[in-house]
Amino acid sequence: MDWTWILAASSFAFAMAGTPGPNNTMVTASGANYGFRRTLPVATGMGIGVAVIIFTVAAAGGAVLSEPRVHLALKWIGVAYLLWLAWRIATAPVGLAVERGRARPFTFIEGALLQLVNPKLWVMVAGAVVTYGGGAAGDVSVPAAFAVIFGGATLVSTLAWAGVGVGAARFITRKESLKLFNRAMALLLVLSLVPVLFE
């Protein structure tokens, strides 16, 4: 592992983590509805979840990725869970319910556990381990580097997208408009599943 490897892996990580997908859609909606500070826990959970998963897979030499039954189970559990999250975003209370604390943002635990069934993450993990993880089994430095790079890229990206949500909220002054924004975010989350369904 050298600086060339680190730069290549980092470029891949930021390209994958920064593009729209389940994580970024969720934190954008959360930023718009709950603000940046209340979105920090779920964004942090996402970063930690990614770090733990990619460390584990890279340390195992990617064996889990070659098991078709595991792949199929993760795919359909992920689709079902993300559809439920899309429904939760689309029907999220706005206005006084948020101000009075009756509605809550996603939590650290929810952000971390989402990564287990996040189809985009598993595509990223497979690409990273196959492309950059040659000979990682038995060498803890490569999985540790993966964890730092990909967990860090996810955290930076989710915080940036949360900021986009906060910025959007400044222009959304009516409750009806925020409901429409939430439904648009839910639709984007559903659309992010299309490539998974046809793979």
Phi, psi and omega per residue, in radians:
M1 nan 2.158 3.139
D2 -2.329 -3.043 -3.096
W3 -1.133 -0.561 3.094
T4 -1.102 -0.769 3.101
W5 -1.091 -0.798 -3.121
I6 -1.068 -0.781 -3.140
L7 -1.143 -0.726 3.137
A8 -1.136 -0.820 3.137
A9 -1.128 -0.676 3.129
S10 -1.150 -0.717 3.109
S11 -1.078 -0.764 3.105
F12 -1.093 -0.779 -3.106
A13 -1.069 -0.821 -3.108
F14 -1.222 -0.586 3.095
A15 -1.133 -0.733 -3.136
M16 -1.296 -0.760 -3.071
A17 -1.277 -0.487 -3.041
G18 -1.473 -0.300 -3.112
T19 -1.412 2.757 -3.118
P20 -1.028 2.479 3.138
G21 -3.063 -3.029 -3.091
P22 -0.969 -0.835 -3.121
N23 -1.041 -0.895 -3.043
N24 -1.193 -0.603 3.082
T25 -1.127 -0.768 -3.115
M26 -1.123 -0.775 -3.100
V27 -1.290 -0.473 3.054
T28 -1.141 -0.811 3.099
A29 -1.103 -0.717 3.138
S30 -1.132 -0.747 3.113
G31 -1.048 -0.716 -3.137
A32 -1.191 -0.623 -3.058
N33 -1.566 -0.616 -2.988
Y34 -2.095 -0.160 -3.115
G35 1.576 2.958 -3.039
F36 -1.190 -0.805 -3.058
R37 -1.079 -0.728 -3.105
R38 -1.356 -0.182 3.082
T39 -1.610 -0.260 -3.127
L40 -0.955 -0.757 -3.111
P41 -1.052 -0.810 -3.111
V42 -1.176 -0.671 3.114
A43 -1.108 -0.729 3.110
T44 -1.143 -0.725 3.095
G45 -1.055 -0.672 3.109
M46 -1.111 -0.787 3.126
G47 -1.080 -0.776 3.135
I48 -1.156 -0.740 3.127
G49 -1.038 -0.777 3.111
V50 -1.086 -0.785 -3.118
A51 -1.047 -0.779 -3.113
V52 -1.158 -0.764 -3.091
I53 -1.163 -0.830 -3.087
I54 -1.210 -0.563 3.050
F55 -1.087 -0.835 -3.099
T56 -1.090 -0.810 -3.107
V57 -1.164 -0.775 -3.136
A58 -1.141 -0.670 3.134
A59 -1.155 -0.549 3.129
A60 -1.448 0.005 -3.139
G61 1.337 0.320 3.099
G62 1.330 0.238 -3.085
A63 -1.049 -0.643 -3.116
V64 -1.092 -0.486 -3.104
L65 -1.279 -0.363 -3.081
S66 -1.613 0.012 3.141
E67 -1.591 1.890 -3.059
P68 -1.041 -0.631 -3.116
R69 -1.183 -0.663 3.084
V70 -1.120 -0.790 3.132
H71 -1.036 -0.802 -3.116
L72 -1.140 -0.755 3.128
A73 -1.100 -0.801 3.125
L74 -1.072 -0.677 -3.125
K75 -1.056 -0.922 -3.027
W76 -1.355 -0.570 3.018
I77 -1.128 -0.740 3.120
G78 -1.083 -0.775 3.125
V79 -1.057 -0.831 -3.127
A80 -1.076 -0.773 -3.108
Y81 -1.159 -0.730 -3.134
L82 -1.204 -0.563 3.041
L83 -1.137 -0.688 3.083
W84 -1.115 -0.727 3.098
L85 -1.117 -0.680 3.096
A86 -1.071 -0.722 3.090
W87 -1.101 -0.723 -3.136
R88 -1.122 -0.692 3.105
I89 -1.181 -0.769 -3.086
A90 -1.120 -0.555 -3.077
T91 -1.846 0.242 -3.108
A92 -1.078 2.384 3.073
P93 -1.132 2.602 3.094
V94 -2.284 2.958 3.083
G95 1.299 -2.233 -3.024
L96 -1.113 -0.568 3.136
A97 -1.050 -0.671 3.110
V98 -1.264 -0.807 -3.101
E99 -1.071 -0.623 -3.109
R100 -1.559 0.073 3.048
G101 1.401 0.191 3.130
R102 -1.353 -0.413 3.059
A103 -1.828 2.567 -3.115
R104 -2.284 2.599 3.067
P105 -1.314 2.975 3.048
F106 -1.111 2.637 -3.046
T107 -1.726 3.006 3.057
F108 -0.982 -0.838 -3.109
I109 -1.093 -0.756 3.124
E110 -1.092 -0.701 3.111
G111 -1.114 -0.717 -3.136
A112 -1.225 -0.801 -3.089
L113 -1.208 -0.504 3.089
L114 -0.973 -0.570 -3.063
Q115 -1.124 -0.450 3.116
L116 -1.096 -0.514 -3.080
V117 -2.131 0.314 3.135
N118 -1.447 1.887 -3.076
P119 -1.038 -0.649 -3.132
K120 -1.123 -0.656 3.124
L121 -1.088 -0.756 -3.085
W122 -1.183 -0.540 3.023
V123 -1.138 -0.766 3.138
M124 -1.106 -0.784 -3.125
V125 -1.097 -0.795 -3.134
A126 -1.063 -0.810 3.140
G127 -1.084 -0.730 -3.113
A128 -1.175 -0.836 -3.070
V129 -1.175 -0.712 -3.137
V130 -1.197 -0.749 -3.048
T131 -1.398 -0.726 -2.994
Y132 -2.015 -0.076 -3.013
G133 -1.801 0.327 -3.141
G134 -0.945 2.192 3.101
G135 1.290 0.355 -3.101
A136 -1.289 -0.494 -3.081
A137 -1.032 2.223 3.133
G138 1.537 -0.173 3.130
D139 -2.028 1.821 -3.016
V140 -1.236 -0.305 -3.086
S141 -1.175 -0.624 -3.141
V142 -1.224 -0.885 3.066
P143 -1.019 -0.657 3.113
A144 -1.127 -0.724 3.098
A145 -1.114 -0.741 3.068
F146 -0.984 -0.812 -3.098
A147 -1.045 -0.808 -3.132
V148 -1.148 -0.824 -3.070
I149 -1.159 -0.898 -3.036
F150 -1.360 -0.634 3.039
G151 -1.128 -0.743 3.112
G152 -1.135 -0.741 3.122
A153 -1.093 -0.697 3.122
T154 -1.134 -0.773 -3.140
L155 -1.096 -0.829 3.139
V156 -1.047 -0.777 -3.109
S157 -1.150 -0.778 -3.125
T158 -1.160 -0.627 3.088
L159 -1.162 -0.661 3.094
A160 -1.130 -0.754 3.130
W161 -1.206 -0.585 3.039
A162 -1.074 -0.692 3.073
G163 -1.079 -0.641 3.070
V164 -1.072 -0.753 3.107
G165 -1.092 -0.746 3.107
V166 -1.083 -0.763 3.114
G167 -1.090 -0.720 3.134
A168 -1.108 -0.639 -3.112
A169 -1.095 -0.452 3.127
R170 -1.161 -0.429 -3.137
F171 -1.732 -0.129 3.138
I172 -1.780 1.672 -3.011
T173 -1.745 -0.209 -3.125
R174 -1.907 2.541 -3.137
K175 -1.034 -0.690 -3.132
E176 -1.124 -0.644 3.127
S177 -1.175 -0.663 3.109
L178 -1.163 -0.649 3.074
K179 -1.083 -0.741 3.099
L180 -1.109 -0.710 3.095
F181 -1.045 -0.797 3.136
N182 -1.068 -0.710 3.129
R183 -1.173 -0.625 3.079
A184 -1.132 -0.725 3.101
M185 -1.120 -0.690 3.108
A186 -1.121 -0.711 3.110
L187 -1.115 -0.717 3.091
L188 -1.077 -0.666 3.110
L189 -1.110 -0.753 3.105
V190 -1.123 -0.755 -3.133
L191 -1.118 -0.493 3.116
S192 -1.157 -0.243 3.135
L193 -1.511 -0.253 -3.056
V194 -0.982 -0.844 3.126
P195 -1.060 -0.570 -3.138
V196 -1.175 -0.708 -3.086
L197 -1.175 -0.493 -3.068
F198 -1.879 0.256 3.138
E199 -1.319 nan nan
